[in-house]
Amino acid sequence: MLPGRSEGDGALAHDVGAARATRRVSAHTEEQRTAARRAPFTALADVYDAIMQDVPYEAWCAFVLREVRLRGWHGRRVLDVGCGTGNATAPMIAEGFDVVALDASADMAARARAKCPAALVVVGDVRSFALEESVDLAYAVFDALNNLIDDGDLQLALESIHAQLVPGGWLMFDVNTTQGLRALWEDGVAEGWADGVYYRWSHAWDEATRLATVEAFCRTDGVSFVERHVERPYDPLELEGLMRAAGYEAVEVITYPTGRRADEDEPRVWVLGRRPGGEPAARITPVRPPRARRARSR
């Protein structure tokens, strides 16, 4: 969940605090170096909503519902995987769904629980969790699954989610690709102010390890901290293979917001697939708008 990314394929940008961010290297390196080091998604929970307030969670949830409904999905019980502070949980509650929200961070989950009292918020590992009741749809947004960086992690997560779906249930999620993580920000830094929170997040891509690292520095009320976040990219062909190996059918890798099949060089893609069983998936060919030209990062 990294600030300052723009969706490809003509989508609206979600540069965090776009009107506020300076996007420049500044003289804060010493302060960042001496700030308290915290584990990922711990201290960040206190300032996360301020920094991410411009992220289009509602639009993403609407996109998920649109795409699965085009394929014949209907259901009532849904699972928000990697729910964070509940920003993609709340829109589904507003739509009338029974929502279960899962996150590995107890700090983030506590915020989700306070924000979304109607949801069942569970702290657990997406690679090995189990629910008491199956769900009709599972979804994950804002590159939550890119945080799975070890070999086999994503496969385990896909299998674990598959086991929690009803027959005929769907999974849909987004991920950053290699193209996206190589060029996350043009100058390697996202910096700005958001509701009294100063943030300076610096990004680095390691070609040898094929991992992206973000040093997330934040300061508010005289308290500063740094969290180190690491993401692994996943590309369309790899994603299709992992989904099928985990038992999903009707697998597609598409783009937001058009729903067109993704190219290999997309910076961010959306993946969906269905657990076999239940009613057959609808064979619908929706009318899509023309493909927009995508500006490439420099």
C-alpha positions as CSV (number, residue, x, y, z in Angstrom):
1,M,0.0,0.0,0.0
2,L,2.2,2.7,-1.3
3,P,1.3,6.4,-1.8
4,G,1.7,8.3,-5.1
5,R,0.9,5.6,-7.6
6,S,-1.1,6.2,-10.8
7,E,-3.3,3.6,-12.3
8,G,-2.6,2.8,-16.0
9,D,-5.1,2.5,-18.9
10,G,-6.5,6.0,-18.5
11,A,-7.5,5.6,-14.9
12,L,-7.7,8.4,-12.5
13,A,-4.5,9.0,-10.5
14,H,-4.5,8.5,-6.8
15,D,-1.4,10.5,-6.0
16,V,-1.7,10.8,-2.2
17,G,-2.2,14.4,-1.2
18,A,-1.5,15.5,-4.8
19,A,-2.3,19.1,-4.0
20,R,0.0,19.0,-1.0
21,A,2.9,16.8,-2.0
22,T,6.1,18.6,-3.0
23,R,7.8,15.6,-4.7
24,R,11.3,16.8,-4.0
25,V,14.4,15.6,-2.2
26,S,14.7,17.7,1.0
27,A,17.0,18.1,3.9
28,H,15.3,15.6,6.2
29,T,17.7,12.7,5.8
30,E,19.3,13.1,9.2
31,E,15.9,13.2,10.9
32,Q,14.8,10.2,9.0
33,R,17.9,8.3,9.9
34,T,17.5,8.9,13.6
35,A,13.7,8.3,13.8
36,A,12.4,5.4,15.7
37,R,12.3,2.2,13.6
38,R,8.9,0.4,13.8
39,A,7.7,-2.8,12.3
40,P,5.6,-2.5,9.1
41,F,2.0,-1.4,9.6
42,T,2.3,-0.6,13.3
43,A,2.9,3.1,14.0
44,L,1.6,3.8,10.5
45,A,-1.8,2.8,11.6
46,D,-2.2,6.1,13.5
47,V,-1.6,8.3,10.5
48,Y,-2.6,6.0,7.6
49,D,-6.0,7.5,6.9
50,A,-4.6,11.0,6.8
51,I,-2.0,10.1,4.3
52,M,-4.3,7.9,2.2
53,Q,-7.4,10.1,2.2
54,D,-7.2,10.7,-1.6
55,V,-7.1,7.0,-2.5
56,P,-10.2,5.9,-4.4
57,Y,-11.3,3.0,-2.3
58,E,-15.0,3.4,-3.2
59,A,-14.3,3.4,-6.9
60,W,-12.1,0.3,-6.5
61,C,-14.9,-1.5,-4.6
62,A,-17.4,-0.5,-7.3
63,F,-15.0,-1.8,-9.9
64,V,-14.8,-5.2,-8.1
65,L,-18.6,-5.5,-7.9
66,R,-19.1,-4.5,-11.5
67,E,-16.6,-7.0,-12.9
68,V,-17.8,-10.0,-10.9
69,R,-21.4,-9.2,-11.5
70,L,-20.7,-9.1,-15.2
71,R,-19.5,-12.7,-14.8
72,G,-22.7,-13.8,-13.1
73,W,-21.7,-13.4,-9.4
74,H,-24.3,-12.8,-6.8
75,G,-23.9,-13.2,-3.0
76,R,-24.1,-11.5,0.3
77,R,-21.0,-12.4,2.4
78,V,-17.7,-10.9,1.3
79,L,-14.1,-10.9,2.6
80,D,-11.8,-7.9,2.5
81,V,-8.2,-9.4,2.4
82,G,-5.5,-7.1,3.8
83,C,-8.2,-4.7,5.0
84,G,-5.8,-2.3,6.7
85,T,-7.8,0.4,8.5
86,G,-11.0,-0.6,6.8
87,N,-11.1,1.8,3.9
88,A,-12.2,-0.8,1.4
89,T,-14.4,-2.5,4.1
90,A,-16.7,0.5,4.7
91,P,-17.9,0.8,1.0
92,M,-19.0,-2.9,1.0
93,I,-20.9,-2.4,4.3
94,A,-22.6,0.6,2.7
95,E,-23.7,-1.6,-0.2
96,G,-25.4,-3.9,2.3
97,F,-23.0,-6.8,2.3
98,D,-22.0,-8.9,5.4
99,V,-18.3,-8.2,5.5
100,V,-15.4,-10.1,7.1
101,A,-12.1,-8.1,7.1
102,L,-8.7,-9.8,7.5
103,D,-5.4,-8.2,8.2
104,A,-2.1,-9.5,9.6
105,S,-1.5,-6.2,11.6
106,A,-3.3,-6.0,14.9
107,D,-2.8,-2.2,14.9
108,M,-4.4,-1.7,11.5
109,A,-7.2,-4.2,12.3
110,A,-8.0,-2.2,15.5
111,R,-8.6,0.9,13.4
112,A,-10.8,-1.1,11.0
113,R,-12.8,-2.5,13.9
114,A,-13.4,1.0,15.2
115,K,-14.3,2.4,11.8
116,C,-16.5,-0.5,10.7
117,P,-18.3,-2.0,13.8
118,A,-20.7,-3.8,11.5
119,A,-17.8,-5.9,10.1
120,L,-16.2,-9.0,11.6
121,V,-12.5,-8.0,11.7
122,V,-10.1,-10.8,12.1
123,V,-6.3,-10.7,12.7
124,G,-4.6,-13.4,10.7
125,D,-2.1,-14.6,8.1
126,V,-3.6,-14.7,4.6
127,R,-1.4,-17.7,3.9
128,S,-3.0,-19.9,6.6
129,F,-6.3,-18.4,7.9
130,A,-9.6,-20.1,8.3
131,L,-13.1,-18.7,8.7
132,E,-16.1,-20.2,10.5
133,E,-18.3,-19.5,7.5
134,S,-17.4,-19.4,3.8
135,V,-17.7,-16.3,1.7
136,D,-19.2,-15.6,-1.7
137,L,-16.5,-13.1,-2.7
138,A,-13.0,-12.3,-1.6
139,Y,-11.2,-9.1,-2.7
140,A,-8.0,-7.3,-1.9
141,V,-7.1,-3.7,-3.0
142,F,-4.2,-1.3,-3.0
143,D,-1.5,-4.0,-3.7
144,A,-2.1,-5.8,-0.4
145,L,-0.8,-9.1,-1.8
146,N,2.5,-7.5,-3.1
147,N,3.5,-7.7,0.6
148,L,3.9,-11.4,0.1
149,I,7.6,-11.5,-0.9
150,D,8.9,-15.0,-0.3
151,D,8.8,-17.7,-2.9
152,G,5.5,-19.6,-2.5
153,D,3.8,-17.0,-0.3
154,L,1.3,-15.9,-2.9
155,Q,0.5,-19.5,-3.9
156,L,-0.3,-20.3,-0.3
157,A,-2.4,-17.2,0.0
158,L,-4.4,-18.0,-3.1
159,E,-5.0,-21.6,-1.9
160,S,-6.0,-20.3,1.6
161,I,-8.5,-17.9,0.1
162,H,-9.8,-20.5,-2.3
163,A,-10.6,-22.8,0.7
164,Q,-12.8,-20.0,2.2
165,L,-14.9,-19.4,-0.9
166,V,-18.2,-21.1,-1.5
167,P,-18.4,-23.2,-4.7
168,G,-18.8,-20.7,-7.4
169,G,-17.3,-17.9,-5.3
170,W,-14.9,-15.3,-6.7
171,L,-11.6,-13.8,-5.8
172,M,-10.5,-10.4,-7.2
173,F,-7.4,-8.4,-6.3
174,D,-4.9,-5.9,-7.6
175,V,-1.1,-6.0,-7.7
176,N,1.8,-4.0,-8.8
177,T,3.8,-5.5,-11.6
178,T,7.5,-5.4,-12.3
179,Q,6.9,-2.3,-14.5
180,G,5.0,-0.6,-11.7
181,L,7.5,-1.2,-9.0
182,R,10.5,-0.3,-11.1
183,A,9.1,3.2,-11.7
184,L,6.9,3.8,-8.6
185,W,7.6,7.5,-8.4
186,E,9.4,9.6,-11.0
187,D,12.0,11.0,-8.6
188,G,11.9,8.1,-6.0
189,V,10.2,10.2,-3.3
190,A,6.7,11.0,-2.3
191,E,6.6,13.9,0.2
192,G,4.0,16.2,1.7
193,W,1.6,17.1,4.5
194,A,-1.7,15.6,5.3
195,D,-3.9,16.8,8.2
196,G,-0.9,17.7,10.3
197,V,1.2,14.6,9.3
198,Y,4.4,15.2,7.5
199,Y,5.5,12.2,5.4
200,R,8.5,11.5,3.2
201,W,8.5,8.1,1.6
202,S,11.6,7.1,-0.5
203,H,11.4,4.2,-2.9
204,A,14.2,1.9,-4.3
205,W,14.1,-1.0,-6.7
206,D,16.6,-3.8,-6.6
207,E,17.1,-5.5,-9.9
208,A,19.0,-8.4,-8.4
209,T,16.4,-9.3,-5.8
210,R,13.5,-8.0,-7.8
211,L,12.1,-6.3,-4.7
212,A,10.9,-2.8,-4.1
213,T,11.7,-1.1,-0.7
214,V,10.0,2.0,0.7
215,E,11.4,3.8,3.7
216,A,8.2,5.4,5.1
217,F,9.1,8.3,7.4
218,C,6.3,10.1,9.2
219,R,6.2,12.9,11.8
220,T,3.2,14.2,13.7
221,D,2.9,16.0,17.0
222,G,6.6,16.0,17.5
223,V,6.9,12.2,17.2
224,S,8.6,10.7,14.2
225,F,9.1,7.1,13.0
226,V,10.2,5.1,10.0
227,E,8.7,1.8,8.7
228,R,10.4,-0.2,6.1
229,H,8.0,-1.8,3.6
230,V,9.0,-4.4,1.0
231,E,6.9,-5.4,-2.1
232,R,7.4,-8.1,-4.7
233,P,6.0,-7.6,-8.2
234,Y,3.8,-10.1,-9.9
235,D,3.2,-10.1,-13.6
236,P,0.2,-11.2,-15.7
237,L,1.5,-14.6,-17.0
238,E,2.8,-15.6,-13.6
239,L,-0.5,-14.6,-11.9
240,E,-2.5,-16.6,-14.4
241,G,-0.4,-19.7,-13.6
242,L,-0.6,-19.2,-9.9
243,M,-4.3,-18.8,-9.9
244,R,-4.9,-21.9,-11.9
245,A,-2.5,-23.9,-9.8
246,A,-4.5,-22.8,-6.7
247,G,-7.7,-24.3,-8.2
248,Y,-9.4,-21.2,-9.8
249,E,-11.2,-21.3,-13.1
250,A,-12.3,-18.4,-15.4
251,V,-9.0,-16.6,-14.6
252,E,-8.5,-13.2,-16.1
253,V,-5.9,-10.4,-15.6
254,I,-7.5,-7.1,-16.5
255,T,-6.9,-3.3,-16.2
256,Y,-8.7,-0.6,-14.2
257,P,-11.1,1.0,-15.0
258,T,-11.9,-0.5,-18.4
259,G,-11.7,-4.2,-17.5
260,R,-9.7,-4.9,-20.6
261,R,-7.2,-7.8,-20.7
262,A,-3.9,-6.5,-19.3
263,D,-0.7,-6.3,-21.3
264,E,2.6,-7.6,-19.9
265,D,3.9,-4.0,-19.4
266,E,1.0,-2.7,-17.3
267,P,2.2,-1.1,-14.0
268,R,-0.8,-2.4,-12.0
269,V,-3.2,-5.2,-12.9
270,W,-6.4,-6.7,-11.4
271,V,-6.8,-10.5,-11.2
272,L,-10.0,-12.4,-10.9
273,G,-10.9,-16.1,-10.8
274,R,-13.7,-18.4,-9.6
275,R,-13.8,-21.5,-7.4
276,P,-15.4,-24.3,-9.4
277,G,-18.9,-25.4,-8.6
278,G,-22.2,-23.7,-8.1
279,E,-23.9,-22.1,-11.1
280,P,-21.7,-21.8,-14.2
281,A,-20.0,-18.5,-14.7
282,A,-21.8,-16.2,-17.1
283,R,-20.4,-15.8,-20.5
284,I,-20.7,-12.1,-21.0
285,T,-18.8,-9.9,-23.4
286,P,-19.3,-6.4,-22.0
287,V,-19.0,-3.3,-24.2
288,R,-15.8,-1.6,-23.1
289,P,-14.7,2.0,-23.8
290,P,-11.8,2.4,-26.3
291,R,-8.4,1.7,-24.8
292,A,-6.8,4.9,-23.6
293,R,-3.1,5.6,-24.3
294,R,-1.1,5.3,-21.1
295,A,1.6,7.8,-20.3
296,R,4.8,5.9,-19.3
297,S,6.9,6.8,-16.3
298,R,10.2,8.4,-17.1
